[in-house]
Amino acid sequence: MADISSNFLGIKSPNPFWLASAPPTDKEYNVVRAYEAGWGGVVWKTLGENPHVVNVNGPRYGAIHGNDRRLLGLNNIELITDRSLEINLEEITRVKKNWPDRALIVSLMVPCEEQNWINILKRVEETGCDGIELNFGCPHGMSERGMGAAVGQVPEYVEMVTRWCKTHSDLPVIVKLTPNISDVRQSARAAHRGGADAVSLINTINSIVGVDLDLMAPTPTVDGKGTHGGYCGPAVKPIALNMVAEIARDPETQGLPISGIGGITTWKDAAEFMVLGSGNVQVCTAAMTYGFKIVTELAEGLSNWMDEKGYSSLDDFVGQAVPNVTDWKYLNLNYIAKASIDQDLCIKCGRCHIACEDTSHQAITATVDGVRKFEVIDDECVGCNLCVSVCPVEDCISMVQMTEGTDPRTNKPIDPSYANWTTHPNNPSAIKAAE
């Protein structure tokens, strides 16, 4: 059996699955239930010194559903913990004492003044927790008070506060990054310069998920008004994967440990984050949707996959996909693949034909010898794989690698030296320049 035990920043846990800082980690009762279910660790919901945090007593969540009512995305307008700092610290101390083999990280957010951080760090250290996570990502409510994403969007502030925490605490410091920024690498670099032991990402994405057309207000609606909130769940996974990969392959942050967050629902999601550089993963929406016992499926699925691949530990595959993430200009223009339709699996719905005919390259027939049949016209197919994406039957359409591509202007193999599109002879600008 594969060993899925985790050692992230020297913090040991029986598996790499941690609950992210969120409503599921707001109190001792929830955290103990999570540990009993098998979670390797938790990040305790964000603590602050402000005694005036009050959450709304009405709707806090908005949702995006698929046609089958499956939850695709969740928006929340909840703030950091509205429970007193004293009660939280007492519970953290007790939980860590009773569960010494599980990771317990404390998320923190206080006003951006050094003394505020000194005060709370001292008290948090006394709980015996394993580390702290700096919440520089919350996009709503707290950001309006100069905290959360208001800090995370300014690299200089990220570096400054991170350095304060490393100066005044011996605990491992994880910096939670906001995705609400043009280039997440800038924040990661700033955290690295400030001495961060790791970064975690992504936090939630600023959003309005819908509008109540009767009340004429964003949802969730509180007494006739709505506001922007933080978006999470399966829908944000592609954004999170990209940001994780950007940090993992950035020369200025290579080697900086990453805790991956964002739409992780299955073991496969977790494995994808980890091969892109995440040393462990944090989960929230999946637990809120399916309950804490989903961790059993996550752990067993990851273990089974590792056994199939011959991986004995997490270190065997963490980061393995990073070298294969590159810039567009380095892609092989000599590679070519074309669509192929399995006629035995085809249900003749015609979606591939309509998509290709109306919006792509007119490369799929609708009839053959007067019979309704869908076939690929190789000479017209550019290998875009739109048909694969819209086909409702899994594996009915596949992409088949062909011989090396040729330049239609010269009828010769594409010169690899033209890997950059700006100098490629098919680029209209390059053609005009050559003329």
LOZATOR-140158 format. One record per residue: residue number from 1; x, y, z of N, C-alpha, C in turn. Coordinates in steps of 0.1 Angstrom, whole numbers. Layout:
N
   num     n_x     n_y     n_z    ca_x    ca_y    ca_z     c_x     c_y     c_z
   NUM       X       Y       Z       X       Y       Z       X       Y       Z
...
END
This chain:
435
   num     n_x     n_y     n_z    ca_x    ca_y    ca_z     c_x     c_y     c_z
     1       8     -12       0       0       0       0       9      13       0
     2       4      22      -8      12      35      -8      11      42       5
     3      21      49       8      21      57      21      17      71      17
     4       5      75      22       0      89      19       2      98      31
     5      10      95      40      13     104      51      20     116      46
     6      18     127      52      23     140      47      32     146      57
     7      43     153      52      52     161      60      54     174      53
     8      45     183      56      45     197      50      51     207      60
     9      62     212      56      70     222      65      73     216      78
    10      75     202      78      78     196      91      66     193      99
    11      54     196      94      41     194     101      36     181      95
    12      35     171     104      32     157     100      17     155     102
    13      11     148      92      -3     144      93      -5     131      85
    14     -15     123      89     -17     110      83     -20     110      68
    15     -24     121      63     -27     123      48     -26     137      44
    16     -25     140      31     -23     154      27     -36     163      26
    17     -47     158      32     -60     165      30     -63     173      43
    18     -62     186      41     -66     195      52     -79     202      49
    19     -86     205      59     -98     214      57     -93     228      57
    20     -98     236      47     -94     250      46    -101     259      56
    21     -95     270      59    -101     280      68    -114     284      63
    22    -125     281      70    -138     284      65    -148     280      75
    23    -161     281      73    -171     277      83    -169     263      89
    24    -165     253      81    -163     239      87    -152     239      98
    25    -144     249      99    -133     248     109    -135     260     119
    26    -147     263     122    -150     275     131    -150     272     145
    27    -151     259     149    -152     256     163    -147     242     166
    28    -145     240     179    -140     227     184    -149     215     179
    29    -162     217     180    -171     206     177    -169     201     162
    30    -168     211     153    -166     207     139    -152     201     136
    31    -142     207     142    -128     202     140    -127     188     145
    32    -132     185     157    -131     172     162    -138     162     153
    33    -150     165     148    -157     157     139    -149     154     127
    34    -142     164     122    -134     163     110    -122     153     113
    35    -116     155     124    -105     145     127    -110     131     129
    36    -122     130     135    -127     116     137    -131     110     123
    37    -134     118     113    -137     113     100    -125     109      92
    38    -113     115      97    -101     111      90     -93     122      83
    39     -97     134      85     -89     145      79     -75     146      85
    40     -66     149      77     -52     150      81     -49     162      89
    41     -56     173      86     -54     185      93     -65     195      90
    42     -64     206      98     -74     217      95     -67     230      96
    43     -72     240      89     -68     254      92     -80     261      98
    44     -78     264     111     -88     270     119     -93     283     113
    45    -106     285     113    -112     297     107    -106     309     112
    46    -104     319     103     -96     331     106    -100     338     119
    47     -90     340     128     -91     347     140     -87     362     138
    48     -92     371     146     -88     385     146     -90     391     160
    49     -84     402     162     -85     409     175     -98     418     176
    50    -104     421     164    -115     430     164    -127     423     171
    51    -132     429     182    -144     423     189    -157     427     182
    52    -156     434     171    -169     439     166    -173     432     153
    53    -167     420     150    -171     413     138    -184     407     141
    54    -194     410     132    -207     405     133    -212     400     119
    55    -215     388     118    -220     382     105    -235     385     104
    56    -240     385      91    -254     386      89    -261     374      94
    57    -274     376      98    -282     365     103    -292     361      92
    58    -289     364      80    -297     360      69    -289     351      59
    59    -293     350      47    -286     342      37    -271     346      36
    60    -262     337      36    -248     339      35    -242     333      22
    61    -250     325      15    -244     318       4    -253     319      -8
    62    -246     320     -20    -252     320     -33    -246     308     -40
    63    -254     302     -49    -249     290     -56    -251     290     -71
    64    -242     283     -78    -244     280     -92    -246     265     -94
    65    -257     261    -100    -259     247    -101    -259     242    -116
    66    -255     230    -119    -256     224    -132    -271     220    -134
    67    -274     215    -146    -287     211    -149    -292     200    -141
    68    -283     192    -135    -287     181    -126    -287     185    -112
    69    -286     198    -109    -286     203     -95    -273     201     -88
    70    -263     196     -95    -250     195     -89    -244     209     -86
    71    -238     210     -75    -233     223     -71    -220     225     -78
    72    -219     236     -86    -207     239     -94    -199     250     -88
    73    -206     260     -81    -199     270     -75    -207     276     -63
    74    -199     281     -53    -206     286     -41    -200     300     -38
    75    -209     309     -35    -204     323     -32    -208     325     -17
    76    -199     331     -10    -203     334       4    -199     348       8
    77    -207     354      17    -205     367      22    -201     367      37
    78    -197     355      42    -194     354      56    -181     360      59
    79    -180     366      71    -167     373      75    -159     363      83
    80    -148     368      89    -139     359      98    -148     355     110
    81    -142     348     119    -150     343     130    -156     354     138
    82    -168     352     142    -175     362     151    -175     357     165
    83    -168     347     168    -167     342     182    -154     348     188
    84    -154     350     201    -144     357     208    -130     350     206
    85    -120     358     206    -106     353     205    -103     343     216
    86    -107     347     228    -104     339     240    -110     325     238
    87    -123     324     234    -129     311     233    -122     303     222
    88    -119     309     211    -112     302     200     -99     296     205
    89     -91     305     212     -78     300     216     -79     289     226
    90     -89     289     235     -91     278     244     -94     265     237
    91    -102     266     227    -106     254     220     -95     249     211
    92     -87     258     205     -75     253     197     -65     246     206
    93     -63     251     218     -54     245     228     -58     231     231
    94     -71     230     234     -76     217     238     -76     207     227
    95     -80     211     215     -80     202     203     -66     197     200
    96     -57     206     200     -43     202     196     -37     192     207
    97     -41     194     219     -36     185     230     -42     171     228
    98     -55     171     224     -62     158     223     -59     151     209
    99     -54     158     199     -52     152     186     -37     156     182
   100     -27     151     188     -14     155     185      -9     151     172
   101     -15     140     166     -10     135     153     -16     142     141
   102     -25     152     143     -32     159     132     -26     173     131
   103     -25     178     119     -21     192     117     -32     202     122
   104     -27     212     128     -36     223     132     -30     236     130
   105     -34     243     119     -29     256     116     -40     267     119
   106     -35     278     124     -44     289     127     -44     300     117
   107     -55     303     111     -56     314     102     -57     328     109
   108     -50     338     105     -50     351     112     -53     362     103
   109     -59     373     108     -61     385     101     -64     396     111
   110     -55     406     112     -56     417     120     -52     430     112
   111     -56     442     117     -52     454     110     -37     455     107
   112     -34     461      97     -20     461      92     -11     471      99
   113      -9     468     112       0     475     121       8     464     128
   114      21     466     130      30     456     135      26     452     149
   115      22     461     158      19     457     171       7     448     172
   116      -3     450     163     -14     441     163     -10     427     160
   117      -1     425     151       4     411     148      12     406     159
   118      20     414     166      28     409     177      19     404     188
   119       8     412     191      -1     408     201      -8     394     199
   120     -13     392     187     -20     380     184     -11     368     183
   121       1     370     177      11     359     175      15     353     188
   122      17     361     198      21     356     211      10     347     217
   123      -2     351     216     -13     343     222     -16     331     214
   124     -14     331     201     -16     319     193      -5     309     195
   125       7     313     197      18     304     199      16     296     212
   126       9     302     222       6     295     234      -3     283     233
   127     -10     282     222     -20     271     220     -13     258     217
   128      -1     259     212       6     247     208       3     243     193
   129      -3     252     186      -7     249     172       6     247     163
   130       4     241     152      16     237     143      21     249     134
   131      13     259     132      17     269     123       6     279     121
   132       8     290     114      -2     300     111      -3     302      96
   133     -15     306      92     -18     310      78     -22     324      78
   134     -16     333      71     -19     347      70     -30     349      59
   135     -42     353      63     -53     355      54     -52     368      47
   136     -45     367      35     -44     379      26     -53     378      14
   137     -64     370      16     -72     367       4     -87     371       5
   138     -92     372      17    -107     374      18    -111     386      10
   139    -120     385       0    -123     396      -9    -135     404      -5
   140    -142     401       6    -154     408       9    -154     412      24
   141    -161     422      27    -163     426      41    -150     431      48
   142    -141     421      50    -128     425      57    -119     433      48
   143    -120     431      35    -112     439      26    -116     453      26
   144    -129     456      29    -134     469      30    -129     476      43
   145    -123     468      52    -117     474      64    -102     474      64
   146     -96     473      51     -82     473      50     -74     461      53
   147     -82     449      53     -75     437      56     -78     427      45
   148     -74     414      46     -77     404      36     -71     408      23
   149     -79     408      12     -74     410      -1     -69     424      -3
   150     -73     433       6     -67     447       5     -52     447       8
   151     -48     437      16     -33     435      18     -27     427       7
   152     -34     416       4     -29     406      -6     -27     412     -20
   153     -34     423     -23     -33     428     -36     -21     438     -37
   154     -14     441     -26      -3     450     -26      10     442     -22
   155      18     438     -31      30     430     -28      38     435     -17
   156      40     448     -16      48     454      -5      42     451       8
   157      29     451       9      22     448      22      24     434      26
   158      23     425      15      24     411      18      38     408      23
   159      48     414      17      62     412      22      64     417      36
   160      58     429      39      60     436      52      54     427      63
   161      41     423      61      34     416      72      40     402      74
   162      44     396      63      51     383      64      64     384      72
   163      71     395      70      84     396      77      81     399      92
   164      71     407      95      67     409     109      64     395     116
   165      57     387     109      53     374     115      65     365     117
   166      74     365     107      86     357     108      96     362     119
   167      95     375     121     104     382     131      99     379     145
   168      86     379     147      80     378     160      74     365     164
   169      76     355     156      71     341     159      80     331     153
   170      81     320     160      89     308     155      80     298     148
   171      68     301     147      59     291     140      60     292     125
   172      59     281     118      59     281     103      48     291      98
   173      51     299      88      42     309      83      38     305      69
   174      25     303      67      19     301      54      12     313      50
   175      14     318      38       7     330      33      -3     326      23
   176     -16     329      26     -27     326      17     -29     338       8
   177     -28     334      -5     -28     345     -16     -42     347     -22
   178     -44     359     -26     -57     362     -33     -55     360     -48
   179     -66     355     -54     -66     353     -69     -71     366     -75
   180     -75     376     -67     -81     388     -73     -69     398     -76
   181     -61     394     -85     -49     402     -88     -44     398    -102
   182     -38     407    -109     -34     405    -123     -24     394    -124
   183     -14     393    -115      -3     384    -116       0     378    -102
   184      -5     366     -99      -3     361     -86      12     359     -82
   185      20     358     -92      35     356     -90      40     367     -82
   186      35     379     -84      41     391     -76      38     389     -61
   187      27     385     -58      24     383     -43      32     371     -38
   188      33     361     -45      41     349     -41      56     353     -39
   189      61     361     -48      75     366     -47      77     374     -35
   190      67     383     -32      67     392     -20      67     383      -7
   191      58     373      -7      58     364       5      71     357       7
   192      77     353      -4      90     346      -4     101     356       2
   193     101     368      -3     111     378       2     109     381      16
   194      96     380      21      94     383      35      97     371      44
   195     101     360      38     105     348      46      94     338      48
   196      84     338      40      73     328      42      78     314      41
   197      73     305      49      77     291      48      69     284      36
   198      58     290      33      50     284      22      39     294      18
   199      33     291       7      21     299       3       9     289       1
   200      -3     294       3     -15     286       0     -23     294     -10
   201     -30     287     -19     -38     294     -29     -46     283     -36
   202     -58     289     -41     -63     302     -41     -73     305     -30
   203     -74     317     -26     -85     321     -18     -97     324     -27
   204    -108     328     -22    -120     329     -31    -119     341     -40
   205    -127     340     -51    -127     349     -62    -139     359     -60
   206    -136     372     -61    -146     382     -60    -157     380     -70
   207    -170     380     -65    -181     376     -75    -194     380     -70
   208    -203     381     -80    -218     382     -77    -223     370     -86
   209    -229     360     -79    -233     348     -86    -247     349     -93
   210    -254     359     -89    -268     360     -96    -275     372     -90
   211    -286     375     -97    -295     386     -93    -309     381     -92
   212    -316     384     -81    -330     381     -79    -338     392     -87
   213    -344     387     -98    -351     396    -107    -364     401    -102
   214    -369     396     -90    -381     401     -84    -376     412     -74
   215    -366     409     -66    -361     419     -56    -352     429     -63
   216    -347     426     -75    -337     434     -82    -325     437     -73
   217    -319     426     -67    -308     427     -59    -299     414     -60
   218    -286     416     -58    -277     404     -59    -281     393     -49
   219    -278     381     -53    -280     370     -43    -266     366     -38
   220    -266     362     -25    -277     361     -15    -282     375     -11
   221    -295     376      -9    -301     389      -6    -304     390       9
   222    -300     401      15    -302     404      29    -311     416      30
   223    -323     414      34    -333     425      36    -333     435      23
   224    -333     429      12    -334     436      -1    -321     441      -7
   225    -310     439       0    -297     443      -6    -288     431      -7
   226    -278     432     -16    -268     422     -18    -254     428     -19
   227    -244     420     -19    -230     425     -20    -222     414     -27
   228    -210     418     -31    -201     409     -37    -196     399     -26
   229    -192     387     -30    -187     377     -21    -176     369     -27
   230    -172     359     -20    -161     350     -24    -166     338     -31
   231    -161     335     -43    -166     324     -51    -156     312     -50
   232    -161     300     -48    -153     288     -46    -161     276     -52
   233    -155     264     -50    -161     252     -56    -155     247     -68
   234    -161     237     -74    -155     231     -86    -152     240     -98
   235    -160     251     -99    -158     260    -110    -145     268    -110
   236    -139     269     -98    -127     277     -97    -114     269     -99
   237    -116     256    -100    -104     247    -101     -95     251    -112
   238     -99     253    -124     -90     257    -135     -82     269    -132
   239     -88     279    -126     -81     291    -122     -70     288    -112
   240     -74     280    -102     -65     277     -91     -53     269     -97
   241     -55     259    -105     -45     251    -111     -34     259    -118
   242     -39     269    -126     -30     278    -133     -22     286    -124
   243     -27     291    -114     -20     300    -104     -10     292     -97
   244     -13     280     -93      -4     271     -86       8     268     -95
   245       5     265    -108      16     261    -117      25     273    -120
   246      19     285    -121      27     297    -123      37     299    -112
   247      33     297    -100      42     299     -89      53     288     -88
   248      48     275     -91      57     264     -90      68     265    -101
   249      65     271    -112      75     272    -123      82     285    -124
   250      79     294    -115      85     308    -115      99     306    -109
   251     110     310    -117     123     309    -111     125     316     -98
   252     118     327     -95     119     334     -83     112     327     -71
   253     104     318     -73      97     311     -62      98     296     -63
   254     106     291     -72     108     276     -73     114     271     -60
   255     108     260     -55     112     255     -42     103     260     -31
   256      95     270     -33      87     275     -22      75     265     -21
   257      73     259      -9      62     250      -7      49     256     -10
   258      40     248     -15      26     253     -19      16     244     -13
   259       5     250      -7      -6     243      -3     -17     246     -12
   260     -22     236     -20     -32     239     -31     -46     239     -26
   261     -53     250     -31     -67     251     -27     -75     256     -40
   262     -88     251     -41     -96     256     -51    -104     245     -59
   263    -116     242     -54    -125     233     -61    -121     218     -61
   264    -113     214     -51    -109     200     -50    -121     192     -44
   265    -126     183     -53    -137     175     -49    -134     160     -49
   266    -125     156     -57    -121     142     -59    -106     140     -57
   267    -102     127     -55     -88     124     -54     -80     128     -66
   268     -87     128     -78     -80     132     -90     -77     147     -90
   269     -87     154     -85     -84     169     -84     -72     171     -75
   270     -71     164     -64     -60     166     -55     -47     162     -62
   271     -47     151     -69     -35     146     -76     -30     156     -86
   272     -40     163     -93     -36     173    -103     -29     185     -96
   273     -35     189     -85     -28     200     -78     -14     196     -74
   274     -13     184     -69       0     180     -64      11     178     -74
   275       7     172     -86      17     171     -97      21     184    -102
   276      13     195    -100      16     208    -104      24     216     -93
   277      28     209     -82      36     215     -73      31     217     -58
   278      19     213     -56      13     214     -42      18     203     -34
   279      23     206     -22      28     196     -13      16     189      -6
   280       6     197      -4      -7     191       2     -18     199      -4
   281     -31     196       0     -42     203      -5     -52     207       6
   282     -59     217       4     -70     221      14     -83     221       7
   283     -93     216      14    -107     214       9    -117     221      17
   284    -127     227      11    -138     233      18    -151     230      12
   285    -154     235       0    -167     233      -6    -172     219      -7
   286    -163     210     -10    -167     196     -11    -172     190       2
   287    -165     195      13    -169     190      26    -183     196      30
   288    -185     209      26    -197     216      29    -209     210      21
   289    -206     204       9    -216     198       1    -219     183       5
   290    -208     175       8    -210     161      10    -207     156      24
   291    -202     165      33    -199     161      46    -185     157      48
   292    -180     156      61    -167     153      64    -162     139      59
   293    -171     130      58    -167     116      54    -162     115      40
   294    -163     126      32    -157     125      18    -142     123      18
   295    -136     126      30    -121     124      31    -118     109      29
   296    -127     100      32    -124      86      30    -122      83      15
   297    -131      89       7    -129      87      -8    -117      93     -13
   298    -114     105      -8    -102     112     -12     -89     104      -9
   299     -88      99       3     -76      92       7     -75      78       0
   300     -86      71      -1     -85      58      -7     -83      59     -22
   301     -89      69     -28     -87      71     -42     -72      75     -46
   302     -67      84     -38     -53      88     -40     -43      76     -38
   303     -46      68     -27     -38      57     -24     -38      46     -35
   304     -50      44     -40     -52      34     -51     -44      38     -64
   305     -46      51     -67     -39      56     -79     -24      55     -77
   306     -19      58     -65      -4      57     -63       0      43     -64
   307      -8      33     -60      -4      19     -61      -3      15     -76
   308     -13      20     -84     -14      17     -98      -2      22    -105
   309       3      34    -101      14      41    -108      28      37    -102
   310      28      30     -91      40      25     -85      47      36     -76
   311      39      46     -72      44      56     -63      43      51     -48
   312      54      52     -41      53      47     -27      51      58     -17
   313      53      71     -21      51      82     -12      47      94     -20
   314      42     104     -13      38     117     -20      49     123     -28
   315      61     123     -22      73     129     -28      76     123     -42
   316      71     111     -45      74     105     -58      67     112     -69
   317      57     120     -67      50     126     -78      47     141     -76
   318      49     146     -64      46     161     -63      56     169     -72
   319      50     177     -80      57     186     -89      61     179    -102
   320      57     167    -105      62     160    -117      57     166    -130
   321      46     173    -130      40     179    -142      46     193    -144
   322      52     199    -135      57     213    -136      66     215    -148
   323      76     206    -151      84     209    -163      77     209    -176
   324      65     203    -176      57     202    -189      47     214    -190
   325      47     223    -181      40     236    -182      49     246    -188
   326      45     251    -199      54     260    -207      46     272    -213
   327      53     281    -219      46     292    -226      42     288    -240
   328      32     294    -245      27     290    -258      38     290    -269
   329      47     299    -268      57     301    -279      67     288    -279
   330      67     280    -269      75     268    -269      68     256    -273
   331      55     257    -277      48     245    -281      53     240    -295
   332      53     227    -297      58     221    -309      48     223    -321
   333      51     232    -330      42     234    -341      43     223    -352
   334      52     214    -350      52     202    -359      43     191    -355
   335      38     192    -343      28     182    -338      14     185    -344
   336       8     174    -348      -5     175    -354     -14     163    -350
   337     -26     166    -346     -36     155    -343     -49     159    -349
   338     -57     149    -353     -70     151    -359     -80     142    -352
   339     -93     147    -353    -104     140    -346    -107     127    -353
   340    -112     117    -346    -116     104    -351    -129     100    -344
   341    -140      97    -351    -152      94    -345    -154      78    -345
   342    -157      73    -334    -160      58    -333    -175      56    -336
   343    -177      51    -348    -191      49    -353    -199      40    -345
   344    -193      31    -338    -200      21    -329    -206      28    -317
   345    -199      39    -312    -203      46    -300    -212      58    -304
   346    -211      63    -316    -218      75    -320    -233      73    -319
   347    -240      82    -313    -255      81    -311    -262      90    -322
   348    -254      96    -330    -259     104    -342    -267     116    -337
   349    -263     123    -326    -270     134    -321    -267     147    -330
   350    -255     147    -336    -251     158    -345    -245     170    -338
   351    -242     169    -325    -237     181    -318    -223     184    -324
   352    -215     174    -327    -201     176    -332    -202     184    -345
   353    -211     180    -354    -213     186    -367    -217     200    -366
   354    -228     203    -358    -233     217    -356    -222     226    -350
   355    -215     221    -340    -204     229    -334    -193     233    -344
   356    -189     223    -352    -179     225    -361    -183     233    -373
   357    -196     230    -378    -201     237    -389    -203     252    -387
   358    -209     255    -375    -213     269    -372    -202     277    -366
   359    -193     271    -358    -184     279    -350    -169     275    -352
   360    -166     265    -361    -153     261    -362    -148     260    -376
   361    -145     248    -381    -138     246    -394    -145     238    -404
   362    -158     235    -402    -166     228    -412    -159     215    -416
   363    -154     208    -406    -146     196    -409    -154     183    -405
   364    -167     183    -403    -174     171    -399    -187     170    -408
   365    -188     159    -415    -200     158    -424    -212     155    -416
   366    -224     158    -423    -237     155    -416    -243     143    -423
   367    -240     140    -435    -245     128    -442    -234     122    -451
   368    -235     109    -453    -226     102    -462    -234      94    -471
   369    -234      96    -484    -242      89    -494    -257      89    -490
   370    -261     101    -485    -275     103    -482    -280      98    -469
   371    -270      92    -461    -274      86    -448    -268      95    -437
   372    -276      97    -427    -272     105    -415    -259      99    -409
   373    -248     105    -411    -235      99    -406    -225     110    -404
   374    -218     110    -393    -209     121    -390    -194     115    -391
   375    -187     121    -400    -173     117    -402    -164     129    -403
   376    -152     128    -400    -142     139    -400    -136     140    -414
   377    -136     153    -419    -129     155    -431    -115     159    -428
   378    -105     150    -430     -92     152    -425     -85     165    -431
   379     -88     168    -443     -81     180    -449     -86     193    -443
   380     -98     193    -437    -103     205    -431    -101     206    -416
   381     -98     194    -409     -97     193    -395     -84     199    -390
   382     -84     209    -381     -72     215    -376     -68     210    -362
   383     -76     200    -357     -72     194    -345     -76     202    -332
   384     -86     211    -334     -89     219    -322     -96     212    -311
   385    -102     201    -313    -109     192    -304    -121     197    -298
   386    -127     207    -304    -140     212    -300    -151     201    -300
   387    -150     193    -310    -160     182    -311    -159     172    -300
   388    -147     170    -295    -145     161    -283    -152     167    -271
   389    -150     180    -270    -156     187    -258    -171     187    -258
   390    -177     188    -269    -192     189    -270    -199     176    -271
   391    -192     165    -275    -198     152    -276    -203     147    -263
   392    -216     142    -262    -221     137    -250    -217     123    -246
   393    -210     116    -255    -207     102    -253    -192     102    -250
   394    -188      97    -239    -174      96    -235    -166      87    -244
   395    -155      91    -249    -146      84    -258    -151      81    -272
   396    -162      87    -275    -167      85    -289    -158      92    -299
   397    -154     104    -295    -145     111    -304    -131     112    -297
   398    -121     109    -304    -107     110    -299     -98     117    -308
   399     -87     122    -303     -77     129    -311     -66     119    -314
   400     -63     118    -327     -52     108    -331     -40     116    -337
   401     -29     113    -332     -17     120    -337     -14     116    -351
   402     -10     126    -359      -8     123    -373       7     126    -376
   403      11     126    -389      25     129    -392      28     144    -390
   404      40     147    -391      44     161    -388      37     171    -397
   405      34     182    -391      26     193    -399      35     199    -409
   406      28     205    -419      35     212    -430      30     226    -431
   407      39     235    -436      36     249    -438      28     250    -451
   408      15     254    -451       8     255    -463      13     264    -474
   409      22     273    -470      28     283    -480      40     276    -487
   410      47     267    -480      59     261    -486      57     246    -489
   411      47     240    -483      44     226    -484      56     218    -478
   412      63     224    -468      74     217    -462      71     217    -447
   413      78     208    -439      76     207    -425      79     221    -419
   414      71     224    -409      73     237    -402      86     238    -395
   415      93     248    -397     106     250    -392     105     253    -377
   416     111     245    -368     110     247    -354     115     260    -349
   417     123     267    -357     128     280    -353     117     290    -353
   418     106     287    -360      95     296    -360      85     293    -348
   419      90     288    -337      81     284    -326      74     296    -321
   420      80     308    -323      74     320    -318      64     325    -329
   421      52     327    -326      42     331    -336      45     344    -343
   422      52     353    -335      55     366    -341      64     365    -353
   423      72     355    -354      81     353    -366      76     342    -375
   424      65     336    -372      61     325    -380      56     330    -394
   425      60     323    -405      56     328    -418      41     328    -421
   426      33     321    -413      19     322    -415      12     334    -408
   427      20     340    -400      15     352    -393      13     363    -403
   428       1     369    -404      -1     380    -414       9     391    -413
   429      13     395    -401      23     405    -399      36     401    -405
   430      40     388    -403      53     384    -409      52     383    -424
   431      41     379    -429      39     378    -444      41     392    -450
   432      34     402    -444      35     416    -449      49     421    -448
   433      56     418    -437      70     422    -435      79     416    -446
   434      76     403    -449      85     396    -459      82     402    -473
   435      70     406    -476      67     412    -489      73     426    -490
END
